[in-house]
């Protein structure tokens, strides 16, 4: 079992590669594979599936580390810019990396706290898995 604070999101910010995007309060990473139904009359009454399109998604919420990170991520969301992101589990020494587009980006806050954001990203190609 791993602590949630060990899952971090990194990308290139301000020309500096492998930069932590923000102080994430919550984060998630999902790998998916759409199943293709290939059931026939010869399947004996059971459905038969084959792996289909694979994808990955990243979600998170937190507080940006600085204005540069906020501006960079905001611009990517607005302009639909594809960029490489890496999700790292620092405790397990594992990471997943690939190109992603920002699917949604939300900023909110109240008068007594820091401005927070939430983000979701969708993969646009293959994902690389590294286990150290």
C-alpha positions, 0 to 999 in steps of 0.5 A, spaced: 500 500 500 502 506 498 501 513 500 497 518 496 502 523 497 507 519 493 503 520 486 506 526 483 505 529 476 511 532 472 511 536 465 516 541 462 514 548 465 518 554 462 522 550 458 525 546 464 523 538 463 521 534 469 518 539 473 512 538 478 506 541 476 503 543 483 502 541 490 497 536 488 492 535 494 489 529 490 491 525 484 489 519 479 491 515 474 487 510 469 489 505 464 483 503 460 482 498 454 476 498 450 473 491 449 471 489 442 465 484 442 467 478 437 461 474 440 458 469 434 453 464 434 459 459 436 461 462 442 456 457 446 452 463 449 458 467 452 460 473 450 467 473 447 472 480 447 478 482 444 482 488 447 481 494 443 483 501 443 488 503 449 488 510 453 490 513 459 487 519 463 490 523 469 486 527 474 488 531 479 487 537 484 491 542 488 495 549 488 500 551 483 507 552 485 508 558 481 505 563 476 509 560 471 506 553 472 499 556 472 500 560 466 503 554 462 497 549 464 492 555 462 495 556 455 495 549 454 488 548 456 486 554 452 490 552 446 489 544 446 497 543 446 499 536 446 505 535 451 508 529 455 506 528 462 509 523 467 505 520 473 510 518 478 509 513 484 515 516 488 514 510 493 514 504 489 519 507 484 514 506 478 512 511 473 508 512 466 509 517 461 506 519 454 503 525 450 496 528 453 491 533 452 488 537 457 481 535 457 478 540 462 481 545 467 478 548 472 480 554 477 476 556 484 477 559 490 474 562 496 476 569 500 479 565 506 483 560 502 488 559 496 486 558 489 485 551 487 485 548 481 482 541 478 485 538 471 484 532 467 488 529 461 487 524 456 492 520 452 494 521 445 498 516 444 502 510 447 504 510 454 511 508 457 511 504 463 518 504 467 519 500 474 525 502 477 
